Amino acid sequence: MSLAAQLYPLLKPWLFRMDAERAHEWTTRMMRLSHACGLLTLGRRGAHPGDAPLTCMGLAFPNRLGLAAGMDKSASAVDAWAALGFGFVEVGTLTPRPQPGNPKPRLFRLPEHEALINRMGFNNPGIEAAVRRLRRRKTRAVVGVNIGKNFDTPNNEAVRDYLTCLKAAYPVADYIAVNISSPNTKGLRDLQAEDSIRALLAALKTEQARLAGEHGEKKPLLVKIAPDLDGQQIEALARVFNELAVDGVIATNTTIGREAVAGHPLAGEAGGLSGAPVRERSTLVVQAFRMLLRKGTPVIGVGGILSGADALEKHSAGADLVQLYSGLVYRGPGLITEALEALRGASSHPSTGDSGVGSSF
């Protein structure tokens, strides 16, 4: 067990007495410092012991486990996250211009449900600042850049923002993820409508092809979708993704539903709910897209992974790769090792059949 995994249970009670966002900022700073001092890899030699290399989207991943977007919005600790054992790190969401996000407080813990509610609002330093940081990274882990639009950009001009970010990120990203599913930027989820997403992705795929020719390398373009979709919406999105040959789908973002936390004092806070309450729903969405997408289109499963069994469940439902976010808040770095051990014995190709996770749409 890593030093970080051993220390987290001791630090957790103290961190949970802090404001959630302040605790996150402190933890990120300490991670950067610990990595600079070599403490995150103390006692380990070479690759992480849980690594099981694979190729996906033409990229060489050290293992199937990634850090979801939202944890490192500014791309400030990529090397540190990779040192903890992640095979890939997704940074952002990043927008063309820097923006402060929504007013604080905007991040809330619901410990009774192992959940978080956030309404951060794409607070980030802007794509250019993040690109400068990513140029200096040393990790061999795959790095994805999650992109979005500025809060004051109307949806009929959103394509411009996404194209700006795609062009800026292309030279430093291993893949680019298009975020159209955050509930914390007004109107953003409207871009998931069939006509809107088709127009946006058509423009991005055209630019991807141009950039591939310019740089001599194709960088995969993925789309991150919401869990709050009905069967018809999922079918429509899958149809567009297949038509435009999207390189992958990330399922899912946070939910606006509150059924699982009804009655909690914080249930009425605006924002996206993540953690254990979204696990089953996100797994069902993974399963649905696995069945509807063209063969060979990867799915990244994220949402409610708080154990190795949860990570394996996502893989069994059809996820080629999986990502953590809220589980790290409740379990700490020990969850990384546990998830890697569970995934290490996973089959080369995820199941496309019944995952046994609950009712269908």
FIKE-118088 format. One record per residue (C-alpha): residue number from 1; residue in one letter; y, z, x. Coordinates in steps of 0.2 Angstrom, whole numbers, plus 5000, padded with zeros to 4 digits. Last residue first. Layout:
 num residuo   yy   zz   xx
 NUM       a    Y    Z    X
...
end
This chain:
 num residuo   yy   zz   xx
 361       f 5010 4901 4826
 360       s 4993 4907 4832
 359       s 4987 4925 4830
 358       g 4983 4936 4845
 357       v 4980 4936 4864
 356       g 4962 4930 4864
 355       s 4966 4917 4877
 354       d 4959 4902 4867
 353       g 4958 4886 4877
 352       t 4968 4878 4890
 351       s 4962 4889 4904
 350       p 4971 4889 4921
 349       h 4965 4878 4935
 348       s 4961 4885 4952
 347       s 4952 4900 4944
 346       a 4959 4917 4946
 345       g 4951 4929 4959
 344       r 4967 4932 4968
 343       l 4977 4934 4952
 342       a 4971 4952 4949
 341       e 4974 4956 4967
 340       l 4991 4948 4967
 339       a 4996 4957 4951
 338       e 4991 4974 4958
 337       t 5001 4971 4974
 336       i 5016 4966 4965
 335       l 5015 4980 4953
 334       g 5016 4992 4967
 333       p 5033 4986 4971
 332       g 5040 4995 4956
 331       r 5031 5000 4940
 330       y 5045 5002 4927
 329       v 5059 4992 4935
 328       l 5047 4979 4942
 327       g 5039 4976 4925
 326       s 5056 4970 4919
 325       y 5055 4955 4930
 324       l 5039 4947 4935
 323       q 5034 4929 4936
 322       v 5017 4919 4934
 321       l 5010 4902 4940
 320       d 4998 4890 4933
 319       a 5000 4898 4916
 318       g 4987 4892 4903
 317       a 4982 4907 4893
 316       s 4970 4913 4906
 315       h 4985 4914 4919
 314       k 4996 4924 4907
 313       e 4981 4936 4904
 312       l 4979 4938 4923
 311       a 4997 4944 4925
 310       d 4994 4956 4910
 309       a 4978 4962 4918
 308       g 4987 4965 4935
 307       s 4999 4976 4925
 306       l 5017 4977 4918
 305       i 5019 4958 4914
 304       g 5030 4958 4898
 303       g 5037 4940 4899
 302       v 5034 4926 4912
 301       g 5022 4912 4912
 300       i 5025 4896 4923
 299       v 5018 4881 4915
 298       p 5013 4866 4926
 297       t 5012 4848 4919
 296       g 4995 4841 4925
 295       k 4989 4836 4908
 294       r 5004 4831 4897
 293       l 5010 4846 4887
 292       l 5004 4851 4870
 291       m 4989 4863 4874
 290       r 4998 4872 4889
 289       f 5014 4873 4878
 288       a 5005 4883 4865
 287       q 4996 4894 4877
 286       v 5012 4898 4886
 285       v 5021 4902 4869
 284       l 5006 4913 4864
 283       t 5009 4923 4881
 282       s 5027 4924 4878
 281       r 5024 4932 4861
 280       e 5011 4944 4867
 279       r 5022 4951 4882
 278       v 5039 4952 4873
 277       p 5037 4970 4868
 276       a 5031 4975 4886
 275       g 5047 4970 4895
 274       s 5062 4960 4889
 273       l 5074 4960 4875
 272       g 5089 4949 4876
 271       g 5106 4954 4871
 270       a 5116 4964 4858
 269       e 5112 4983 4856
 268       g 5105 4988 4839
 267       a 5088 4993 4846
 266       l 5097 5006 4857
 265       p 5093 5021 4847
 264       h 5075 5015 4844
 263       g 5071 5013 4826
 262       a 5064 4995 4828
 261       v 5058 4992 4846
 260       a 5044 4980 4842
 259       e 5053 4971 4828
 258       r 5069 4969 4838
 257       g 5069 4950 4840
 256       i 5082 4942 4851
 255       t 5069 4938 4864
 254       t 5070 4936 4883
 253       n 5065 4920 4892
 252       t 5048 4912 4892
 251       a 5039 4902 4896
 250       i 5045 4891 4911
 249       v 5040 4873 4909
 248       g 5036 4860 4923
 247       d 5040 4843 4930
 246       v 5048 4835 4915
 245       a 5041 4818 4912
 244       l 5054 4812 4900
 243       e 5043 4808 4885
 242       n 5031 4823 4889
 241       f 5046 4836 4889
 240       v 5053 4828 4873
 239       r 5037 4830 4864
 238       a 5034 4847 4871
 237       l 5051 4852 4864
 236       a 5047 4845 4847
 235       e 5030 4853 4846
 234       i 5038 4870 4851
 233       q 5051 4868 4838
 232       q 5038 4864 4824
 231       g 5028 4879 4829
 230       d 5042 4892 4829
 229       l 5053 4896 4843
 228       d 5059 4914 4848
 227       p 5050 4915 4865
 226       a 5065 4905 4873
 225       i 5063 4890 4885
 224       k 5065 4888 4904
 223       v 5065 4869 4909
 222       l 5058 4863 4926
 221       l 5065 4850 4938
 220       p 5054 4847 4953
 219       k 5063 4841 4970
 218       k 5059 4824 4975
 217       e 5062 4820 4993
 216       g 5071 4806 5003
 215       h 5087 4815 5001
 214       e 5097 4800 4993
 213       g 5082 4793 4984
 212       a 5077 4810 4977
 211       l 5095 4813 4972
 210       r 5095 4797 4962
 209       a 5079 4801 4953
 208       q 5085 4819 4950
 207       e 5101 4811 4943
 206       t 5092 4801 4930
 205       k 5081 4816 4926
 204       l 5096 4827 4923
 203       a 5104 4814 4911
 202       a 5088 4812 4901
 201       l 5086 4831 4901
 200       l 5103 4834 4893
 199       a 5101 4820 4880
 198       r 5083 4825 4875
 197       i 5088 4843 4875
 196       s 5102 4840 4862
 195       d 5092 4828 4851
 194       e 5077 4841 4850
 193       a 5087 4857 4848
 192       q 5085 4868 4863
 191       l 5103 4865 4867
 190       d 5107 4877 4853
 189       r 5101 4891 4864
 188       l 5117 4890 4874
 187       g 5128 4893 4859
 186       k 5136 4909 4865
 185       t 5130 4914 4882
 184       n 5119 4929 4881
 183       p 5104 4923 4872
 182       s 5097 4914 4887
 181       s 5087 4899 4883
 180       i 5094 4883 4890
 179       n 5091 4888 4908
 178       v 5086 4872 4918
 177       a 5075 4877 4933
 176       i 5077 4868 4950
 175       y 5063 4867 4963
 174       d 5062 4869 4982
 173       a 5081 4872 4982
 172       v 5092 4869 4997
 171       p 5097 4851 4996
 170       y 5096 4850 4977
 169       a 5107 4865 4973
 168       a 5124 4857 4973
 167       k 5118 4841 4964
 166       l 5109 4851 4951
 165       c 5123 4863 4948
 164       t 5136 4849 4945
 163       l 5123 4840 4934
 162       y 5121 4856 4923
 161       d 5140 4858 4921
 160       r 5143 4840 4916
 159       v 5128 4840 4904
 158       a 5137 4855 4895
 157       e 5151 4845 4889
 156       n 5146 4844 4871
 155       n 5140 4862 4872
 154       p 5157 4868 4876
 153       t 5161 4875 4893
 152       d 5168 4892 4892
 151       f 5153 4902 4896
 150       n 5149 4892 4911
 149       k 5133 4881 4910
 148       g 5116 4885 4918
 147       i 5105 4883 4933
 146       n 5090 4892 4940
 145       v 5087 4889 4958
 144       g 5069 4890 4964
 143       v 5063 4896 4981
 142       v 5046 4894 4988
 141       a 5041 4907 5000
 140       r 5042 4903 5019
 139       t 5057 4915 5021
 138       k 5071 4912 5033
 137       r 5086 4910 5021
 136       r 5102 4904 5029
 135       r 5105 4889 5018
 134       l 5101 4900 5003
 133       r 5117 4910 5006
 132       r 5128 4894 5007
 131       v 5120 4888 4991
 130       a 5123 4904 4982
 129       a 5142 4903 4986
 128       e 5142 4884 4980
 127       i 5133 4888 4963
 126       g 5145 4902 4957
 125       p 5146 4920 4962
 124       n 5136 4925 4946
 123       n 5137 4934 4930
 122       f 5127 4923 4918
 121       g 5131 4934 4902
 120       m 5123 4951 4907
 119       r 5118 4954 4889
 118       n 5102 4964 4894
 117       i 5089 4974 4884
 116       l 5075 4982 4894
 115       a 5058 4987 4889
 114       e 5044 4999 4894
 113       h 5044 5004 4876
 112       e 5047 5022 4877
 111       p 5057 5018 4893
 110       l 5070 5008 4883
 109       r 5082 5004 4897
 108       f 5099 4996 4894
 107       l 5110 4982 4903
 106       r 5127 4977 4897
 105       p 5138 4992 4899
 104       k 5149 4983 4904
 103       p 5159 4967 4898
 102       n 5150 4951 4898
 101       g 5148 4940 4914
 100       p 5160 4940 4929
  99       q 5160 4921 4932
  98       p 5160 4910 4947
  97       r 5161 4891 4943
  96       p 5147 4879 4943
  95       t 5135 4891 4935
  94       l 5120 4900 4943
  93       t 5106 4909 4933
  92       g 5101 4914 4947
  91       v 5087 4915 4959
  90       e 5069 4911 4957
  89       v 5058 4918 4971
  88       f 5041 4911 4976
  87       g 5025 4918 4983
  86       f 5031 4936 4981
  85       g 5024 4949 4993
  84       l 5038 4962 4996
  83       a 5044 4951 5011
  82       a 5048 4937 4998
  81       w 5060 4949 4989
  80       a 5068 4953 5005
  79       d 5070 4935 5011
  78       v 5078 4931 4994
  77       a 5090 4945 4994
  76       s 5108 4939 4990
  75       a 5103 4924 4979
  74       s 5117 4929 4967
  73       k 5107 4932 4951
  72       d 5093 4941 4960
  71       m 5084 4949 4946
  70       g 5089 4936 4933
  69       a 5077 4923 4937
  68       a 5059 4928 4938
  67       l 5051 4934 4955
  66       g 5035 4924 4958
  65       l 5016 4927 4959
  64       r 5004 4912 4961
  63       n 5002 4914 4980
  62       p 5008 4907 4997
  61       f 5015 4892 4986
  60       a 5014 4874 4994
  59       l 5024 4863 4983
  58       g 5018 4846 4976
  57       m 5021 4853 4959
  56       c 5008 4866 4963
  55       t 4998 4868 4979
  54       l 4989 4884 4982
  53       p 4989 4898 4994
  52       a 4980 4915 4990
  51       d 4991 4929 4997
  50       g 4986 4947 4992
  49       p 4986 4952 5011
  48       h 5004 4946 5013
  47       a 5004 4934 5028
  46       g 5005 4940 5046
  45       r 5003 4958 5050
  44       r 5007 4973 5038
  43       g 5010 4991 5043
  42       l 5029 4990 5039
  41       t 5033 4973 5030
  40       l 5047 4980 5019
  39       l 5053 4992 5034
  38       g 5058 4978 5046
  37       c 5076 4985 5048
  36       a 5084 4970 5040
  35       h 5071 4971 5026
  34       s 5076 4989 5023
  33       l 5094 4985 5022
  32       r 5092 4970 5010
  31       m 5080 4981 4999
  30       m 5093 4995 5000
  29       r 5107 4984 4993
  28       t 5095 4977 4979
  27       t 5091 4995 4974
  26       w 5109 5000 4973
  25       e 5113 4985 4962
  24       h 5099 4988 4951
  23       a 5103 5007 4949
  22       r 5121 5002 4945
  21       e 5115 4990 4931
  20       a 5104 5003 4924
  19       d 5117 5017 4924
  18       m 5109 5031 4935
  17       r 5097 5044 4929
  16       f 5083 5031 4930
  15       l 5086 5029 4948
  14       w 5083 5047 4952
  13       p 5067 5047 4942
  12       k 5061 5031 4950
  11       l 5064 5036 4969
  10       l 5048 5046 4971
   9       p 5038 5033 4962
   8       y 5046 5019 4972
   7       l 5042 5027 4989
   6       q 5024 5022 4990
   5       a 5027 5004 4984
   4       a 5041 5002 4997
   3       l 5030 5008 5011
   2       s 5017 4995 5007
   1       m 5000 5000 5000
end
